């Protein structure tokens, strides 16, 4: 039998958390709903930093669309298109902001250990 270090309850030898208080029997730390929710928010698509990965992919796609549209305007002989440059520049800036935001979040707050 394993005794909980937080509340002293007897638990099975194979138990990972206390049946009474929910404390981890391996480290003696208490697993709260808040920490579980925060950990779930950090994961996206079941991957650690999945939100950052999705943000990077979406940002890169928007950047590529902006550059593609800009190429239509810059080289009209190859890509005949309108001469309005504002739309592609907005796409490029928006995509760049998404990519930089994802990178900033990754560097600012690493995923806590499981």
N, CA, C and O atoms as a GROMACS GRO file, in nm:
protein
  456
    1UNK      N    1   0.083  -0.119   0.000
    1UNK     CA    2   0.000   0.000   0.000
    1UNK      C    3   0.088   0.126   0.000
    1UNK      O    4   0.195   0.130   0.061
    2UNK      N    5   0.038   0.227  -0.071
    2UNK     CA    6   0.107   0.355  -0.078
    2UNK      C    7   0.023   0.457  -0.002
    2UNK      O    8  -0.098   0.464  -0.021
    3UNK      N    9   0.088   0.535   0.083
    3UNK     CA   10   0.018   0.639   0.158
    3UNK      C   11   0.039   0.774   0.092
    3UNK      O   12   0.149   0.806   0.046
    4UNK      N   13  -0.067   0.852   0.086
    4UNK     CA   14  -0.061   0.986   0.029
    4UNK      C   15   0.016   1.078   0.123
    4UNK      O   16  -0.008   1.077   0.244
    5UNK      N   17   0.108   1.156   0.069
    5UNK     CA   18   0.186   1.249   0.152
    5UNK      C   19   0.106   1.372   0.191
    5UNK      O   20   0.146   1.445   0.282
    6UNK      N   21  -0.006   1.397   0.123
    6UNK     CA   22  -0.088   1.515   0.153
    6UNK      C   23  -0.192   1.486   0.260
    6UNK      O   24  -0.206   1.562   0.356
    7UNK      N   25  -0.267   1.374   0.243
    7UNK     CA   26  -0.378   1.348   0.336
    7UNK      C   27  -0.362   1.219   0.415
    7UNK      O   28  -0.438   1.196   0.510
    8UNK      N   29  -0.265   1.133   0.378
    8UNK     CA   30  -0.240   1.010   0.453
    8UNK      C   31  -0.329   0.893   0.415
    8UNK      O   32  -0.324   0.789   0.482
    9UNK      N   33  -0.409   0.904   0.313
    9UNK     CA   34  -0.499   0.797   0.271
    9UNK      C   35  -0.420   0.682   0.209
    9UNK      O   36  -0.323   0.703   0.137
   10UNK      N   37  -0.466   0.557   0.239
   10UNK     CA   38  -0.406   0.439   0.178
   10UNK      C   39  -0.452   0.428   0.034
   10UNK      O   40  -0.571   0.446   0.004
   11UNK      N   41  -0.359   0.398  -0.056
   11UNK     CA   42  -0.389   0.380  -0.198
   11UNK      C   43  -0.324   0.251  -0.245
   11UNK      O   44  -0.232   0.200  -0.182
   12UNK      N   45  -0.372   0.200  -0.357
   12UNK     CA   46  -0.312   0.081  -0.418
   12UNK      C   47  -0.169   0.112  -0.462
   12UNK      O   48  -0.134   0.227  -0.486
   13UNK      N   49  -0.089   0.008  -0.473
   13UNK     CA   50   0.051   0.025  -0.515
   13UNK      C   51   0.062   0.080  -0.657
   13UNK      O   52   0.159   0.148  -0.689
   14UNK      N   53  -0.036   0.050  -0.743
   14UNK     CA   54  -0.030   0.094  -0.882
   14UNK      C   55  -0.094   0.230  -0.905
   14UNK      O   56  -0.092   0.281  -1.017
   15UNK      N   57  -0.150   0.290  -0.801
   15UNK     CA   58  -0.218   0.419  -0.815
   15UNK      C   59  -0.117   0.530  -0.840
   15UNK      O   60  -0.010   0.533  -0.781
   16UNK      N   61  -0.155   0.621  -0.931
   16UNK     CA   62  -0.069   0.736  -0.961
   16UNK      C   63  -0.111   0.860  -0.883
   16UNK      O   64  -0.028   0.946  -0.852
   17UNK      N   65  -0.242   0.870  -0.851
   17UNK     CA   66  -0.294   0.984  -0.774
   17UNK      C   67  -0.376   0.930  -0.657
   17UNK      O   68  -0.428   0.819  -0.662
   18UNK      N   69  -0.386   1.009  -0.554
   18UNK     CA   70  -0.462   0.973  -0.435
   18UNK      C   71  -0.612   0.966  -0.468
   18UNK      O   72  -0.665   1.054  -0.536
   19UNK      N   73  -0.678   0.862  -0.418
   19UNK     CA   74  -0.821   0.846  -0.445
   19UNK      C   75  -0.904   0.948  -0.368
   19UNK      O   76  -1.017   0.976  -0.406
   20UNK      N   77  -0.850   1.004  -0.259
   20UNK     CA   78  -0.926   1.100  -0.177
   20UNK      C   79  -0.903   1.244  -0.218
   20UNK      O   80  -0.999   1.319  -0.238
   21UNK      N   81  -0.776   1.287  -0.232
   21UNK     CA   82  -0.749   1.429  -0.255
   21UNK      C   83  -0.696   1.460  -0.394
   21UNK      O   84  -0.692   1.576  -0.433
   22UNK      N   85  -0.655   1.359  -0.470
   22UNK     CA   86  -0.607   1.383  -0.606
   22UNK      C   87  -0.461   1.420  -0.616
   22UNK      O   88  -0.412   1.453  -0.724
   23UNK      N   89  -0.388   1.415  -0.503
   23UNK     CA   90  -0.245   1.448  -0.506
   23UNK      C   91  -0.169   1.339  -0.578
   23UNK      O   92  -0.206   1.221  -0.571
   24UNK      N   93  -0.064   1.376  -0.648
   24UNK     CA   94   0.020   1.280  -0.717
   24UNK      C   95   0.096   1.198  -0.614
   24UNK      O   96   0.155   1.252  -0.521
   25UNK      N   97   0.093   1.067  -0.631
   25UNK     CA   98   0.164   0.979  -0.538
   25UNK      C   99   0.310   0.964  -0.575
   25UNK      O  100   0.387   0.908  -0.497
   26UNK      N  101   0.350   1.013  -0.689
   26UNK     CA  102   0.490   1.003  -0.732
   26UNK      C  103   0.572   1.119  -0.678
   26UNK      O  104   0.686   1.100  -0.635
   27UNK      N  105   0.517   1.240  -0.679
   27UNK     CA  106   0.595   1.357  -0.639
   27UNK      C  107   0.539   1.427  -0.516
   27UNK      O  108   0.607   1.511  -0.457
   28UNK      N  109   0.417   1.396  -0.477
   28UNK     CA  110   0.356   1.462  -0.364
   28UNK      C  111   0.292   1.595  -0.400
   28UNK      O  112   0.251   1.669  -0.311
   29UNK      N  113   0.283   1.630  -0.529
   29UNK     CA  114   0.222   1.755  -0.569
   29UNK      C  115   0.073   1.735  -0.592
   29UNK      O  116   0.029   1.626  -0.629
   30UNK      N  117  -0.003   1.838  -0.570
   30UNK     CA  118  -0.148   1.834  -0.586
   30UNK      C  119  -0.186   1.883  -0.725
   30UNK      O  120  -0.146   1.992  -0.766
   31UNK      N  121  -0.262   1.803  -0.797
   31UNK     CA  122  -0.305   1.838  -0.931
   31UNK      C  123  -0.440   1.911  -0.922
   31UNK      O  124  -0.540   1.852  -0.882
   32UNK      N  125  -0.441   2.038  -0.958
   32UNK     CA  126  -0.565   2.115  -0.949
   32UNK      C  127  -0.633   2.122  -1.085
   32UNK      O  128  -0.572   2.096  -1.188
   33UNK      N  129  -0.760   2.156  -1.081
   33UNK     CA  130  -0.834   2.174  -1.206
   33UNK      C  131  -0.778   2.290  -1.286
   33UNK      O  132  -0.776   2.286  -1.409
   34UNK      N  133  -0.732   2.393  -1.216
   34UNK     CA  134  -0.677   2.510  -1.284
   34UNK      C  135  -0.552   2.473  -1.364
   34UNK      O  136  -0.537   2.515  -1.479
   35UNK      N  137  -0.462   2.394  -1.303
   35UNK     CA  138  -0.340   2.356  -1.374
   35UNK      C  139  -0.371   2.261  -1.489
   35UNK      O  140  -0.306   2.267  -1.593
   36UNK      N  141  -0.470   2.173  -1.472
   36UNK     CA  142  -0.510   2.085  -1.582
   36UNK      C  143  -0.571   2.166  -1.696
   36UNK      O  144  -0.544   2.138  -1.813
   37UNK      N  145  -0.654   2.266  -1.664
   37UNK     CA  146  -0.714   2.350  -1.767
   37UNK      C  147  -0.608   2.432  -1.839
   37UNK      O  148  -0.613   2.444  -1.962
   38UNK      N  149  -0.512   2.487  -1.765
   38UNK     CA  150  -0.404   2.564  -1.827
   38UNK      C  151  -0.323   2.475  -1.919
   38UNK      O  152  -0.284   2.518  -2.028
   39UNK      N  153  -0.295   2.353  -1.877
   39UNK     CA  154  -0.219   2.260  -1.960
   39UNK      C  155  -0.297   2.225  -2.087
   39UNK      O  156  -0.239   2.216  -2.195
   40UNK      N  157  -0.429   2.205  -2.073
   40UNK     CA  158  -0.512   2.175  -2.191
   40UNK      C  159  -0.517   2.295  -2.285
   40UNK      O  160  -0.521   2.276  -2.407
   41UNK      N  161  -0.517   2.418  -2.231
   41UNK     CA  162  -0.518   2.537  -2.315
   41UNK      C  163  -0.387   2.552  -2.391
   41UNK      O  164  -0.385   2.604  -2.503
   42UNK      N  165  -0.276   2.506  -2.331
   42UNK     CA  166  -0.147   2.514  -2.398
   42UNK      C  167  -0.136   2.416  -2.513
   42UNK      O  168  -0.056   2.434  -2.605
   43UNK      N  169  -0.218   2.310  -2.509
   43UNK     CA  170  -0.215   2.212  -2.616
   43UNK      C  171  -0.324   2.242  -2.718
   43UNK      O  172  -0.432   2.290  -2.682
   44UNK      N  173  -0.295   2.215  -2.842
   44UNK     CA  174  -0.391   2.234  -2.950
   44UNK      C  175  -0.373   2.118  -3.045
   44UNK      O  176  -0.260   2.084  -3.082
   45UNK      N  177  -0.480   2.057  -3.086
   45UNK     CA  178  -0.475   1.938  -3.171
   45UNK      C  179  -0.401   1.825  -3.102
   45UNK      O  180  -0.345   1.738  -3.170
   46UNK      N  181  -0.399   1.824  -2.969
   46UNK     CA  182  -0.331   1.718  -2.895
   46UNK      C  183  -0.180   1.729  -2.894
   46UNK      O  184  -0.112   1.637  -2.849
   47UNK      N  185  -0.126   1.839  -2.943
   47UNK     CA  186   0.020   1.858  -2.949
   47UNK      C  187   0.062   1.970  -2.855
   47UNK      O  188  -0.006   2.072  -2.846
   48UNK      N  189   0.174   1.952  -2.784
   48UNK     CA  190   0.227   2.066  -2.709
   48UNK      C  191   0.264   2.177  -2.807
   48UNK      O  192   0.324   2.150  -2.911
   49UNK      N  193   0.230   2.296  -2.776
   49UNK     CA  194   0.254   2.412  -2.862
   49UNK      C  195   0.180   2.400  -2.995
   49UNK      O  196   0.220   2.461  -3.094
   50UNK      N  197   0.072   2.323  -2.998
   50UNK     CA  198  -0.004   2.306  -3.122
   50UNK      C  199  -0.065   2.436  -3.171
   50UNK      O  200  -0.076   2.457  -3.292
   51UNK      N  201  -0.104   2.524  -3.078
   51UNK     CA  202  -0.156   2.654  -3.118
   51UNK      C  203  -0.052   2.738  -3.188
   51UNK      O  204  -0.082   2.811  -3.282
   52UNK      N  205   0.072   2.728  -3.141
   52UNK     CA  206   0.181   2.802  -3.204
   52UNK      C  207   0.207   2.746  -3.344
   52UNK      O  208   0.232   2.822  -3.438
   53UNK      N  209   0.200   2.614  -3.356
   53UNK     CA  210   0.223   2.551  -3.486
   53UNK      C  211   0.114   2.593  -3.584
   53UNK      O  212   0.142   2.628  -3.698
   54UNK      N  213  -0.011   2.590  -3.538
   54UNK     CA  214  -0.122   2.631  -3.625
   54UNK      C  215  -0.110   2.779  -3.663
   54UNK      O  216  -0.136   2.815  -3.778
   55UNK      N  217  -0.071   2.863  -3.569
   55UNK     CA  218  -0.052   3.004  -3.598
   55UNK      C  219   0.058   3.027  -3.700
   55UNK      O  220   0.045   3.111  -3.789
   56UNK      N  221   0.166   2.952  -3.686
   56UNK     CA  222   0.276   2.965  -3.782
   56UNK      C  223   0.231   2.924  -3.923
   56UNK      O  224   0.262   2.992  -4.020
   57UNK      N  225   0.158   2.813  -3.933
   57UNK     CA  226   0.113   2.764  -4.064
   57UNK      C  227   0.019   2.866  -4.129
   57UNK      O  228   0.034   2.900  -4.246
   58UNK      N  229  -0.078   2.914  -4.052
   58UNK     CA  230  -0.173   3.012  -4.105
   58UNK      C  231  -0.101   3.141  -4.144
   58UNK      O  232  -0.129   3.199  -4.250
   59UNK      N  233  -0.009   3.187  -4.059
   59UNK     CA  234   0.066   3.308  -4.090
   59UNK      C  235   0.150   3.295  -4.216
   59UNK      O  236   0.156   3.389  -4.296
   60UNK      N  237   0.215   3.182  -4.234
   60UNK     CA  238   0.297   3.160  -4.353
   60UNK      C  239   0.210   3.155  -4.478
   60UNK      O  240   0.247   3.208  -4.583
   61UNK      N  241   0.093   3.091  -4.468
   61UNK     CA  242   0.002   3.086  -4.583
   61UNK      C  243  -0.043   3.226  -4.623
   61UNK      O  244  -0.047   3.259  -4.741
   62UNK      N  245  -0.077   3.309  -4.524
   62UNK     CA  246  -0.119   3.446  -4.553
   62UNK      C  247  -0.003   3.526  -4.613
   62UNK      O  248  -0.023   3.604  -4.706
   63UNK      N  249   0.118   3.505  -4.559
   63UNK     CA  250   0.235   3.573  -4.616
   63UNK      C  251   0.256   3.533  -4.762
   63UNK      O  252   0.281   3.620  -4.846
   64UNK      N  253   0.246   3.405  -4.793
   64UNK     CA  254   0.264   3.359  -4.930
   64UNK      C  255   0.157   3.416  -5.023
   64UNK      O  256   0.187   3.453  -5.136
   65UNK      N  257   0.032   3.423  -4.975
   65UNK     CA  258  -0.074   3.484  -5.056
   65UNK      C  259  -0.044   3.632  -5.084
   65UNK      O  260  -0.064   3.680  -5.195
   66UNK      N  261   0.005   3.702  -4.982
   66UNK     CA  262   0.038   3.843  -5.000
   66UNK      C  263   0.151   3.862  -5.100
   66UNK      O  264   0.144   3.950  -5.186
   67UNK      N  265   0.255   3.780  -5.089
   67UNK     CA  266   0.367   3.790  -5.185
   67UNK      C  267   0.323   3.750  -5.325
   67UNK      O  268   0.369   3.809  -5.423
   68UNK      N  269   0.235   3.650  -5.337
   68UNK     CA  270   0.185   3.609  -5.468
   68UNK      C  271   0.109   3.724  -5.536
   68UNK      O  272   0.129   3.752  -5.653
   69UNK      N  273   0.021   3.788  -5.459
   69UNK     CA  274  -0.054   3.901  -5.512
   69UNK      C  275   0.038   4.018  -5.547
   69UNK      O  276   0.016   4.088  -5.646
   70UNK      N  277   0.141   4.039  -5.465
   70UNK     CA  278   0.237   4.146  -5.492
   70UNK      C  279   0.314   4.118  -5.622
   70UNK      O  280   0.344   4.211  -5.697
   71UNK      N  281   0.345   3.992  -5.649
   71UNK     CA  282   0.412   3.956  -5.773
   71UNK      C  283   0.323   3.983  -5.895
   71UNK      O  284   0.373   4.017  -6.002
   72UNK      N  285   0.194   3.968  -5.879
   72UNK     CA  286   0.101   4.000  -5.987
   72UNK      C  287   0.111   4.148  -6.024
   72UNK      O  288   0.103   4.184  -6.141
   73UNK      N  289   0.129   4.231  -5.924
   73UNK     CA  290   0.132   4.376  -5.946
   73UNK      C  291   0.270   4.420  -5.997
   73UNK      O  292   0.280   4.504  -6.087
   74UNK      N  293   0.376   4.364  -5.939
   74UNK     CA  294   0.511   4.406  -5.974
   74UNK      C  295   0.548   4.367  -6.116
   74UNK      O  296   0.613   4.445  -6.186
   75UNK      N  297   0.508   4.251  -6.162
   75UNK     CA  298   0.544   4.203  -6.295
   75UNK      C  299   0.417   4.178  -6.377
   75UNK      O  300   0.376   4.064  -6.396
   76UNK      N  301   0.353   4.286  -6.425
   76UNK     CA  302   0.225   4.269  -6.496
   76UNK      C  303   0.238   4.196  -6.629
   76UNK      O  304   0.139   4.144  -6.680
   77UNK      N  305   0.359   4.190  -6.686
   77UNK     CA  306   0.374   4.118  -6.812
   77UNK      C  307   0.356   3.968  -6.792
   77UNK      O  308   0.299   3.899  -6.877
   78UNK      N  309   0.405   3.918  -6.678
   78UNK     CA  310   0.392   3.776  -6.648
   78UNK      C  311   0.259   3.747  -6.581
   78UNK      O  312   0.192   3.649  -6.613
   79UNK      N  313   0.222   3.833  -6.487
   79UNK     CA  314   0.099   3.816  -6.412
   79UNK      C  315   0.009   3.937  -6.431
   79UNK      O  316   0.018   4.031  -6.352
   80UNK      N  317  -0.078   3.939  -6.532
   80UNK     CA  318  -0.166   4.056  -6.548
   80UNK      C  319  -0.265   4.065  -6.433
   80UNK      O  320  -0.336   3.968  -6.403
   81UNK      N  321  -0.270   4.180  -6.370
   81UNK     CA  322  -0.360   4.198  -6.255
   81UNK      C  323  -0.382   4.347  -6.232
   81UNK      O  324  -0.333   4.431  -6.308
   82UNK      N  325  -0.456   4.377  -6.128
   82UNK     CA  326  -0.484   4.517  -6.092
   82UNK      C  327  -0.357   4.582  -6.039
   82UNK      O  328  -0.262   4.514  -5.999
   83UNK      N  329  -0.356   4.714  -6.037
   83UNK     CA  330  -0.237   4.787  -5.993
   83UNK      C  331  -0.251   4.836  -5.849
   83UNK      O  332  -0.173   4.922  -5.807
   84UNK      N  333  -0.346   4.787  -5.772
   84UNK     CA  334  -0.364   4.827  -5.633
   84UNK      C  335  -0.269   4.748  -5.545
   84UNK      O  336  -0.280   4.625  -5.536
   85UNK      N  337  -0.176   4.816  -5.480
   85UNK     CA  338  -0.074   4.749  -5.398
   85UNK      C  339  -0.116   4.739  -5.251
   85UNK      O  340  -0.049   4.668  -5.175
   86UNK      N  341  -0.221   4.806  -5.209
   86UNK     CA  342  -0.260   4.809  -5.069
   86UNK      C  343  -0.305   4.672  -5.018
   86UNK      O  344  -0.269   4.633  -4.907
   87UNK      N  345  -0.381   4.598  -5.096
   87UNK     CA  346  -0.430   4.466  -5.053
   87UNK      C  347  -0.318   4.368  -5.022
   87UNK      O  348  -0.318   4.307  -4.915
   88UNK      N  349  -0.223   4.350  -5.114
   88UNK     CA  350  -0.112   4.258  -5.084
   88UNK      C  351  -0.027   4.301  -4.965
   88UNK      O  352   0.019   4.217  -4.888
   89UNK      N  353  -0.007   4.432  -4.949
   89UNK     CA  354   0.070   4.479  -4.834
   89UNK      C  355  -0.001   4.450  -4.703
   89UNK      O  356   0.063   4.416  -4.603
   90UNK      N  357  -0.132   4.464  -4.701
   90UNK     CA  358  -0.209   4.432  -4.580
   90UNK      C  359  -0.197   4.283  -4.549
   90UNK      O  360  -0.181   4.246  -4.433
   91UNK      N  361  -0.206   4.198  -4.651
   91UNK     CA  362  -0.189   4.053  -4.630
   91UNK      C  363  -0.052   4.020  -4.575
   91UNK      O  364  -0.040   3.939  -4.484
   92UNK      N  365   0.052   4.081  -4.629
   92UNK     CA  366   0.188   4.055  -4.583
   92UNK      C  367   0.206   4.099  -4.438
   92UNK      O  368   0.263   4.025  -4.358
   93UNK      N  369   0.158   4.216  -4.405
   93UNK     CA  370   0.170   4.266  -4.267
   93UNK      C  371   0.091   4.178  -4.171
   93UNK      O  372   0.141   4.145  -4.063
   94UNK      N  373  -0.031   4.141  -4.208
   94UNK     CA  374  -0.115   4.057  -4.123
   94UNK      C  375  -0.049   3.920  -4.101
   94UNK      O  376  -0.046   3.872  -3.988
   95UNK      N  377   0.002   3.858  -4.206
   95UNK     CA  378   0.070   3.729  -4.192
   95UNK      C  379   0.194   3.738  -4.107
   95UNK      O  380   0.222   3.650  -4.027
   96UNK      N  381   0.269   3.846  -4.125
   96UNK     CA  382   0.390   3.867  -4.047
   96UNK      C  383   0.356   3.884  -3.898
   96UNK      O  384   0.427   3.831  -3.813
   97UNK      N  385   0.250   3.956  -3.868
   97UNK     CA  386   0.209   3.974  -3.728
   97UNK      C  387   0.168   3.841  -3.665
   97UNK      O  388   0.199   3.816  -3.548
   98UNK      N  389   0.100   3.756  -3.739
   98UNK     CA  390   0.060   3.626  -3.687
   98UNK      C  391   0.182   3.540  -3.658
   98UNK      O  392   0.190   3.478  -3.551
   99UNK      N  393   0.277   3.534  -3.750
   99UNK     CA  394   0.398   3.454  -3.731
   99UNK      C  395   0.479   3.507  -3.613
   99UNK      O  396   0.523   3.429  -3.529
  100UNK      N  397   0.499   3.638  -3.605
  100UNK     CA  398   0.576   3.695  -3.494
  100UNK      C  399   0.506   3.676  -3.360
  100UNK      O  400   0.571   3.654  -3.259
  101UNK      N  401   0.373   3.685  -3.359
  101UNK     CA  402   0.298   3.660  -3.236
  101UNK      C  403   0.314   3.517  -3.188
  101UNK      O  404   0.328   3.494  -3.068
  102UNK      N  405   0.311   3.422  -3.280
  102UNK     CA  406   0.329   3.281  -3.243
  102UNK      C  407   0.470   3.258  -3.188
  102UNK      O  408   0.487   3.186  -3.090
  103UNK      N  409   0.570   3.317  -3.251
  103UNK     CA  410   0.707   3.302  -3.203
  103UNK      C  411   0.727   3.369  -3.068
  103UNK      O  412   0.798   3.315  -2.982
  104UNK      N  413   0.665   3.484  -3.046
  104UNK     CA  414   0.676   3.554  -2.919
  104UNK      C  415   0.615   3.471  -2.807
  104UNK      O  416   0.672   3.460  -2.698
  105UNK      N  417   0.499   3.413  -2.834
  105UNK     CA  418   0.432   3.332  -2.731
  105UNK      C  419   0.514   3.208  -2.698
  105UNK      O  420   0.520   3.168  -2.582
  106UNK      N  421   0.577   3.148  -2.797
  106UNK     CA  422   0.660   3.031  -2.774
  106UNK      C  423   0.778   3.066  -2.683
  106UNK      O  424   0.810   2.990  -2.591
  107UNK      N  425   0.842   3.177  -2.708
  107UNK     CA  426   0.958   3.216  -2.628
  107UNK      C  427   0.923   3.270  -2.492
  107UNK      O  428   1.005   3.266  -2.401
  108UNK      N  429   0.802   3.322  -2.476
  108UNK     CA  430   0.762   3.386  -2.352
  108UNK      C  431   0.723   3.286  -2.245
  108UNK      O  432   0.759   3.303  -2.128
  109UNK      N  433   0.649   3.181  -2.282
  109UNK     CA  434   0.595   3.092  -2.182
  109UNK      C  435   0.606   2.947  -2.229
  109UNK      O  436   0.521   2.902  -2.305
  110UNK      N  437   0.708   2.874  -2.185
  110UNK     CA  438   0.720   2.735  -2.229
  110UNK      C  439   0.613   2.648  -2.164
  110UNK      O  440   0.558   2.683  -2.060
  111UNK      N  441   0.586   2.535  -2.227
  111UNK     CA  442   0.487   2.440  -2.179
  111UNK      C  443   0.538   2.375  -2.050
  111UNK      O  444   0.652   2.329  -2.046
  112UNK      N  445   0.453   2.370  -1.944
  112UNK     CA  446   0.498   2.308  -1.820
  112UNK      C  447   0.516   2.158  -1.838
  112UNK      O  448   0.452   2.098  -1.925
  113UNK      N  449   0.603   2.096  -1.757
  113UNK     CA  450   0.624   1.951  -1.771
  113UNK      C  451   0.498   1.874  -1.734
  113UNK      O  452   0.418   1.923  -1.655
  114UNK      N  453   0.480   1.754  -1.791
  114UNK     CA  454   0.359   1.676  -1.763
  114UNK      C  455   0.352   1.624  -1.624
  114UNK      O  456   0.256   1.557  -1.587
   0.00000   0.00000   0.00000
